[in-house]
Amino acid sequence: MSQMVDKTGHRTLAVVTKADKAPEGLLEKVTADDVNIGLGYVCVRNRIGDETYEEARMEEVKLFDAHPLLSKIDKSIVGIPVLSEKLMQIQATIVAKCLPEIVRKINEKLNINVAELNKMPK
């Protein structure tokens, strides 16, 4: 589905939710290079029932540490904290890339307005 809006896959980040529900073959899927997922994969465990955020994170750590299949997935691509950090890095990169152009446009508009004000009689 992502290829419909991101043909090259460079902007795609795949988040595997409910990793605990279908662990068979997940390691192979997230390490395979058959689909271009430019920003990689992150595997997470969703909150279940009325778990608090903290309880869910502790259960997530236990799951990816102790499960016979899921424990083999590299820790750099598992967990909500990893996903959060990855999203912050993506956002920071985008902002850093766009900010100079935004500042340029603001300064351009400001200069035009100041020039118009200076033409007006006191």
C-alpha positions as CSV (number, residue, x, y, z in Angstrom):
1,M,0.0,0.0,0.0
2,S,2.8,2.4,0.8
3,Q,4.2,2.1,-2.7
4,M,1.1,3.9,-4.0
5,V,2.3,7.1,-2.4
6,D,6.0,6.4,-2.0
7,K,7.1,4.6,-5.1
8,T,10.8,4.5,-4.1
9,G,10.1,3.5,-0.5
10,H,12.6,6.1,0.9
11,R,9.9,7.8,3.0
12,T,8.3,4.5,4.3
13,L,8.6,3.4,7.9
14,A,6.9,0.0,8.5
15,V,5.5,-0.5,12.0
16,V,4.6,-4.1,12.9
17,T,1.9,-4.0,15.5
18,K,0.7,-7.0,17.5
19,A,4.0,-8.7,16.9
20,D,3.1,-11.1,19.7
21,K,0.1,-12.4,17.7
22,A,2.0,-13.6,14.7
23,P,5.7,-14.1,15.6
24,E,6.4,-16.9,13.1
25,G,8.5,-15.5,10.2
26,L,8.6,-12.0,11.6
27,L,12.4,-12.0,12.0
28,E,12.8,-13.0,8.3
29,K,10.2,-10.4,7.2
30,V,11.9,-7.5,9.0
31,T,15.4,-8.4,7.9
32,A,14.5,-9.3,4.3
33,D,15.3,-6.9,1.5
34,D,12.5,-7.9,-0.8
35,V,10.4,-4.8,-0.2
36,N,12.0,-1.3,-0.2
37,I,11.2,0.1,3.3
38,G,13.6,3.0,3.3
39,L,13.2,4.0,7.0
40,G,13.1,0.4,8.1
41,Y,10.9,-1.6,10.5
42,V,9.9,-1.2,14.1
43,C,8.1,-4.1,15.9
44,V,5.9,-3.2,18.8
45,R,3.4,-4.8,21.2
46,N,0.2,-2.9,21.7
47,R,-1.4,-2.3,25.1
48,I,-3.9,-5.0,26.1
49,G,-7.0,-4.2,27.9
50,D,-6.7,-1.6,30.6
51,E,-2.9,-1.8,30.9
52,T,-1.2,1.5,31.7
53,Y,1.5,2.8,29.4
54,E,4.2,1.8,31.8
55,E,2.8,-1.8,32.3
56,A,2.5,-2.2,28.5
57,R,6.2,-1.1,28.0
58,M,7.3,-3.6,30.7
59,E,5.4,-6.4,29.0
60,E,6.8,-5.3,25.7
61,V,10.4,-5.6,27.0
62,K,9.6,-9.0,28.5
63,L,8.1,-10.2,25.2
64,F,11.0,-9.2,23.1
65,D,13.5,-10.5,25.6
66,A,12.0,-13.9,26.4
67,H,9.9,-15.0,23.4
68,P,11.8,-17.8,21.6
69,L,11.2,-16.1,18.2
70,L,10.8,-12.5,19.0
71,S,13.9,-12.3,21.2
72,K,16.0,-12.9,18.0
73,I,14.9,-9.6,16.5
74,D,17.6,-6.9,16.9
75,K,16.7,-4.6,19.9
76,S,17.3,-1.5,17.7
77,I,14.0,-2.2,15.9
78,V,11.7,-3.2,18.7
79,G,9.5,-1.3,21.1
80,I,7.5,1.9,21.4
81,P,10.4,3.9,22.7
82,V,12.4,3.0,19.6
83,L,9.5,3.9,17.4
84,S,9.1,7.2,19.3
85,E,12.8,8.1,18.9
86,K,12.7,7.1,15.2
87,L,9.7,9.3,14.6
88,M,11.4,12.3,16.4
89,Q,14.5,11.8,14.3
90,I,12.4,11.8,11.1
91,Q,10.5,14.9,12.1
92,A,13.7,16.7,13.1
93,T,15.3,15.9,9.8
94,I,12.2,17.2,7.9
95,V,12.1,20.4,10.0
96,A,15.9,21.0,9.5
97,K,15.5,20.5,5.8
98,C,12.4,22.8,5.4
99,L,13.3,25.5,8.0
100,P,15.8,27.5,5.8
101,E,13.2,27.8,3.1
102,I,10.5,28.9,5.5
103,V,12.8,31.5,7.1
104,R,13.8,32.8,3.6
105,K,10.1,33.2,2.7
106,I,9.3,35.0,5.9
107,N,12.2,37.4,5.4
108,E,11.2,38.0,1.8
109,K,7.7,38.8,2.8
110,L,9.0,41.0,5.7
111,N,11.2,42.9,3.3
112,I,8.4,43.5,0.9
113,N,6.1,44.8,3.7
114,V,8.9,47.0,5.1
115,A,9.5,48.4,1.6
116,E,5.8,49.2,1.2
117,L,5.7,50.9,4.6
118,N,8.8,53.0,3.8
119,K,7.0,54.3,0.6
120,M,4.0,55.5,2.6
121,P,3.9,59.1,3.8
122,K,4.6,59.7,7.5
